[in-house]
Amino acid sequence: MLQDKIFEVVYARPELFNDDFRESIIRGIVEIGMNIDQAIIAGGDYSFAVSADESVWGEDANPYRVIDAQMSNPDNSSIKLTFHNDSQFSEDNSVSFQVEVKQGKVVSITRL
């Protein structure tokens, strides 16, 4: 269950839970302005598409490394994370949505 995973992370990585997004993360809601780690914790399991910043990563970048680096060293990579949960839009059924991350921060959320 998503909420159980979130509570585990709250205790393991308290630095991710600043006052601005703490409640949203605990409720499993991704918000504009969250850093990539906060979005991943709030959204749950995800798939991704990464367009790596070639000036940083070259032509054949490992997308997992690009995603991981966005927290500490954000760059001009474009990352799209697709989530499927029942908390983002407060509905009884799970809903898919896509989150776009630029410079390590969520810039858009689109319901699919």
FENQUI-V821693 format. One record per residue. RES is the residue in one small letter. PSI is psi in whole degrees, 0 to 359 (NA if undefined). OMEGA is omega in radians with two decimals (none if undefined). Layout:
BEGIN
res:RES psi:PSI omega:OMEGA
res:RES psi:PSI omega:OMEGA
END
This chain:
BEGIN
res:m psi:137 omega:-3.07
res:l psi:315 omega:-3.09
res:q psi:322 omega:3.11
res:d psi:318 omega:3.11
res:k psi:319 omega:-3.14
res:i psi:314 omega:-3.14
res:f psi:324 omega:3.08
res:e psi:317 omega:-3.12
res:v psi:325 omega:3.12
res:v psi:318 omega:-3.12
res:y psi:327 omega:-3.10
res:a psi:327 omega:-3.08
res:r psi:66 omega:-3.08
res:p psi:338 omega:3.14
res:e psi:341 omega:3.13
res:l psi:348 omega:-2.99
res:f psi:71 omega:3.08
res:n psi:170 omega:-3.08
res:d psi:328 omega:-3.07
res:d psi:321 omega:-3.01
res:f psi:2 omega:-3.06
res:r psi:307 omega:-3.09
res:e psi:321 omega:3.12
res:s psi:317 omega:3.13
res:i psi:313 omega:-3.14
res:i psi:325 omega:3.13
res:r psi:354 omega:3.12
res:g psi:36 omega:-3.11
res:i psi:124 omega:3.09
res:v psi:138 omega:3.14
res:e psi:152 omega:3.02
res:i psi:135 omega:3.10
res:g psi:345 omega:3.08
res:m psi:150 omega:3.00
res:n psi:169 omega:-3.02
res:i psi:322 omega:3.13
res:d psi:318 omega:3.11
res:q psi:318 omega:-3.14
res:a psi:318 omega:-3.13
res:i psi:319 omega:3.12
res:i psi:315 omega:-3.11
res:a psi:319 omega:-3.04
res:g psi:332 omega:-3.12
res:g psi:206 omega:-3.12
res:d psi:146 omega:-3.06
res:y psi:161 omega:2.90
res:s psi:168 omega:-3.05
res:f psi:161 omega:2.95
res:a psi:128 omega:-3.09
res:v psi:130 omega:2.97
res:s psi:98 omega:-3.02
res:a psi:144 omega:3.04
res:d psi:107 omega:-3.06
res:e psi:333 omega:3.13
res:s psi:339 omega:3.12
res:v psi:317 omega:-2.93
res:w psi:349 omega:-3.06
res:g psi:194 omega:-3.04
res:e psi:334 omega:-3.00
res:d psi:59 omega:-3.06
res:a psi:146 omega:3.02
res:n psi:116 omega:-3.06
res:p psi:329 omega:3.11
res:y psi:321 omega:3.10
res:r psi:322 omega:3.12
res:v psi:313 omega:3.13
res:i psi:311 omega:-3.11
res:d psi:325 omega:-3.08
res:a psi:342 omega:-3.04
res:q psi:338 omega:3.12
res:m psi:312 omega:-3.06
res:s psi:330 omega:-3.10
res:n psi:69 omega:-3.12
res:p psi:146 omega:3.14
res:d psi:197 omega:-3.10
res:n psi:21 omega:3.05
res:s psi:149 omega:3.05
res:s psi:125 omega:-3.08
res:i psi:131 omega:3.06
res:k psi:122 omega:3.12
res:l psi:130 omega:3.11
res:t psi:123 omega:-3.11
res:f psi:164 omega:3.07
res:h psi:106 omega:3.12
res:n psi:174 omega:3.14
res:d psi:7 omega:-3.10
res:s psi:333 omega:-3.05
res:q psi:316 omega:-3.07
res:f psi:16 omega:3.10
res:s psi:52 omega:3.14
res:e psi:162 omega:3.12
res:d psi:332 omega:-3.13
res:n psi:152 omega:3.06
res:s psi:143 omega:-3.12
res:v psi:139 omega:3.06
res:s psi:143 omega:3.07
res:f psi:155 omega:-3.11
res:q psi:136 omega:-3.13
res:v psi:127 omega:3.08
res:e psi:132 omega:-3.12
res:v psi:128 omega:3.05
res:k psi:141 omega:-3.08
res:q psi:34 omega:3.07
res:g psi:2 omega:-3.08
res:k psi:151 omega:3.07
res:v psi:125 omega:3.13
res:v psi:341 omega:3.08
res:s psi:153 omega:3.09
res:i psi:122 omega:-3.09
res:t psi:125 omega:3.07
res:r psi:136 omega:-3.12
res:l psi:NA omega:none
END
